[in-house]
Amino acid sequence: QVQLVESGGGLVQPGGSLRLSCAASGIEFNIYAMVWYRQVPGKQRELVARITSGGNTNYADSVKGRFTISRDNAKNTVYLQMNSLKPEDTAVYYCNAQWLSRGYWGQGTQVTVSS
């Protein structure tokens, strides 16, 4: 059984920080690229950050310089450190594992940036 479980979301003020975690089980974690997506109602899901099995990263322009993706293969966990949060970062954040034609999704965690 494959499971991706996100945690760390919540309500934060503009300028604040959150760290999202995604714990994976049931996959050979180290060979998967791990990706964070986000989605707001009425808008297409967008890629936020990606980290390959080799540790290469890329980011959406909107979060570059503010967000950092990392992974701990020993813990089968990928993280998204989010700093300098803005109201437009408000979304449901989803964890995704990708390897060749295989892909798995977490259930999502809500991030709300508001004063």
N, C-alpha and C positions, 0 to 999 in steps of 0.2 A: 504494500500500500504506500503510495507516494503522498506525502504531505508537505506543504509549505505553510508555515504559520507565522504571520506578521504580528509584531507587537511594537509598542512605543508611541503610537499615535495619541493624540489628545488635543486639548485646547491650549494655545500659546499666544502670547501677545506679539504684535509686530516687532521685529528685531530680536526675538527670542530664538531659542534653539530646541531641537528635538533630535533624538537618535532613534531611528527605526531599526528593528531587527527582523530577520526572516530566518527561521530555523527549518532546515530541510531534513527529511527522513525518507528512506525508501529509494534513494538514488545514489549513484556514484558521484557524490557531490563535486569532487575535485576536477572532473572532466567537463562540467557544465559551466557555460556562461550564465551569469546571474544578472538579472535586469530588474530595475525598479520602473514601473509605470505609474501614472496617475490619471484620474478621470474625474471630471466634474459633470453634473447633470447637463444634458444637452450638448455636450462637447465630446469629440473623439478622444479616445484614450491615447495618451502620448507617452513616449519614452522619456524618462527622466535621467537615468544613469545606467551604465552597463559596465560590467567587469568580466573579462574573459577568464578562462581557466589559467592562462598565463599571467594574469594580473594587469593586462592592459585595460584602460578605462576610457570612456567617453561620456559626455554629458550634453543635455539639451542646453542651448544657448541661454535660456532663461534662468538656469540654475548654476551655470558655470561660475566658479569662484566662490560660491556659497555652500554647495553641497559636495560631499565626498562619499564615494562608494568604496567599500572595502570588504574583504572576506577573510574568514578564519576557517580554513579547511579542516583543522582539527576539531572544530566545533560544528561543522556543517552549517555555518551561519554566514549570511551576508548582512551588511549594515549600510545604512544611509544616514550619515551625519548631516543635519540640516541646520545651517546657521543663517543669521540675518533674515529670518523668515518674513515674508510679505503676505498680505491678504490674498493675493493671487496664487499663492502656493496652496491654498485651501483645496483639498481634493481627497478622494479615497486613493490611497497608495497601495499598489499591488506588487507583490514579488513574483517573479517569473524565472524559471529555470529552463535553459535552452541547450540542447545538444543534438546536432544534426537535425533530423526531422522531429525530434521529440521536444515537447514543451509542456510545462506544468505551471499552474497558477495557484497562488494563495488566495485567501478569502478577502483580503483587503483590510486596511486599517485607516480610520478617518483621521485626517489632520485638519484642524481648523485654526486659522490665524486671524485673530480678531481682538480688538480692545473692548 
